[in-house]
Amino acid sequence: MTPSDPFCVHCGQSEAGGDHPACHNPRTALEPPRFCAQCARRMVVQVTPTGWSARCSRHGELTSS
């Protein structure tokens, strides 16, 4: 996630709209993103034993590798 990303990848809410204590804790650091950081759309996430991939229909795919 970069500072210019307007949405939280864990809850989909605006990053500028306040703090996200449940989203920014050590437990969620290893979880794949569930929402697109650019448009807040719910992403299709696939978790495998070796990593994860998350795909936004508008902005493409992210992977853990």
QUITATA-V537332 format. One line per field, one symbol per residue. burial: b if it has 16 or more other C-alpha atoms within 10 Angstrom, else e. A space follows every 50 residues. Layout:
BEGIN
burial = ???
END
This chain:
BEGIN
burial = eeeebbbbbbbbbbbeeeeeeeeeeeeeeeebbbbbbbbbbbbebeeeee ebbbbbeeeeebeee
END
